[in-house]
Amino acid sequence: MGHLHLPHLMNGGGGVKDVPKGCLAIKVGHEGEEKQRFVVPVVYFNHRLFLQLLKEAEEEYGFEHKGAITLPCYVHDFINIQVMIDKENHQTSFAQNHHHHPHHNHLHLVGCFKA
């Protein structure tokens, strides 16, 4: 698998300051649909579903695409994928935390939301 280079995020471009540490801003929208901005945790970039979306973006736009990472996906489909990723990440996190701290039975929410 290739490396993910994000030079447009390193040059202090607009909109980067409102992205919490540990998150990245992306755009989502299928052709003909208005693109919407989302701020997602960087852990998404390791998830199999998100990797598939990145592969589709590469096929659609190539590596030389300027600006924010854009996923060629219907917004409502992306939201469903977000829910699945968050659910899987929560289950993994809960299982790890539950093992070490059985008295803690609350959610650990990531501070990244649709922007």
N, C-alpha and C positions, 0 to 999 in steps of 0.2 A: 504494500500500500504506500502511496506517495505521502509526502509531507504537506501539511496545511500551512500555507503562508498567507499572512494577513497584513501586508504592508500598509493598506489604507487605514488600519486602526492604529498604526504607530506614528502617523504624521500629525496627530492632533486634530484630525478632521472634525467637522461639526457633528454634534450629537453624541460624541463619545463620552463626554463628561457626565451625561445622565445615565450611563450604564454602570450598575453596581459592580464592584470587584467580583471576579469569578463568573461574569456573564458577558455575552456578546449580543449586539444588535444585529438582527437579520431582517430581510423583507420576504414576505410570503404572498404569492398570488399567481394564479394560473393565467395564461394568455387571455386577454380580454377582461380580466378581473382587476379591480383596483388593488395595488400592492399595499399590504398592511405591515407595519413595523412591529416586531416582537423582540423582547429582550429575554434571552434564554440562558440557563446555566451552561457553563462550558462542559459539564459532564454529559450533556446531550450529545456532544461530538464523538463520544465513545459508544453511544447506543446504536445497535444494529438498525433500528428504524430510521434514525436520523442520518446514519451513514448512507442508507439507501437514498434518502432525499438529496444528500450532498452529491451522490453519484449522478442522480438525475440532473442536478444543477450543472454539474461538470459537462454532461452530455449536451445540455441545452445551451449553455453560455460559454463553456470552455474555461480554461484557467486564467485567461486574460481579462475577465469581466471586471469592469471598474465599479467602485462603490461597494456598498454593503453586500454581503452574501445574500443572494436572492434564490429562494426555493420555488421552482415552478410547480406549485401544488395549490389546490383550492384551499382557501383559508379555513373553511369548516373541516376539511380533511386534516389539515395541519393541527387544528385544535384537538381533534380526536387523537392524533398521534401524540400530542403533548400530554393528554390525559393518560394514555397508555404508558408513556415513558415515566411520568411522575408516579404512577401507581407502582410500576416495577421498581423504581428507585426507592420509593417509600418502603416497599416490602423488604427490599434488601437492607436498607438502612435500619428498619425496625427490627429485623432478625438479628443484625449485628449488635444493635444497641440493647435489644431485649436480652441477649445472651450475657452482656456485661452488666446491665442495670435492670434486673427484672422488675423493680418497683416503678420504673418510668414507663408510662403507658400513654404518652401523648405524641402528637405529630411534630416532626422537625421540618418546618417549611422553608423552602429556598426563597429569598427575597427578589425573585425575578418574575416580572409579570408582563403581559402585553402592554406595549407602550404606545 
